[in-house]
Amino acid sequence: HKHQVEYLEKVAKHGGKAFILIHFREWNKTWLLWIDQLLNFIAASNRKSLPLDWFEANCEIVAKGQGVMLDYLPIVLRRNDEG
């Protein structure tokens, strides 16, 4: 929803880590989508949905590990290290 995207945009502007976890049940895969990636896609496209191949090219798969179902923390920390 638009208000959710606006909220995440505000979080990012205030220095927070704003992202969405997207799960494709059919492929049993989950991707981490940063809010800036989503906003760039929206600005560059007229599509109302993000295609699977876009996720594969632009997002990181969130794997199981460290005793948790979705171990997204390493991805978040890696981005933090990258600046």
N, C-alpha and C positions, 0 to 999 in steps of 0.2 A: 504494500500500500504506500501511497505517496507520503503520508505522515511518518511512516517508518523510515523511509529513505531520508527524509528531511531531518529526522532525529539523529540518524547515524552520521549525516553530514555535519551536524552541529557538534557531535562527539569528536569527530576527526578535527574540526576547526579548533577545538579546545585542547588538542594534543592527545586525545584518547585513541585507542586502537579500535577502529570501527570496521567490522566485517560481518559477513553472513555465511553460515554454513548451508550449502545446498546439497541435498541428497537426491540422487537419481535411483529410485527403487529398482527399476528394470535392470540396471547395470550394477547395482549394489555398490555404488561409489559416492563419496562425499567430497566436495571441493570447498576450499576456503576462498571466498570472494571478498576482496577489500572494497570498501565503499568508493574509493577513488576509481577503481576499475569499473564499477557499475556506472558511476556518473559519466565516465569517459565513453562507455558503450552507449548510454542513453543520448549523449550529445552527438555522437557520430552515426547513429543509426535511427531508422524509422520503425524498427522492429519493436514489438511489444514483449518479446520473449528472447532469451539468450539461447542460442543453439548449442548443442552438446560439443561440437567441434570447437566453438569459441572457448568453452570451459577447458577443454583439453589443451588448447594453445596458450591460455592466459592465466589459468588458476592452478593451484597446487592441490593434489589429492590429500585428504586427511586420512591417515591410516590408523588402524588399531595399534595400541602399544602402551607400554608402561602401566599395564593393568587397567587401562581406561578404554572405553568404547571408541571415542574419537579423540586422538592425541593431537589436537591443533596447536598446543602451546609451543612446540618447536618451530612451527611456521611463524607464529607471532614473534617469538624471540629472535628469529633469524632476521626478520624485517626490521626489528628494533636495532640490531647490530649493523644493518646496512644503512641506517640513517633514515 
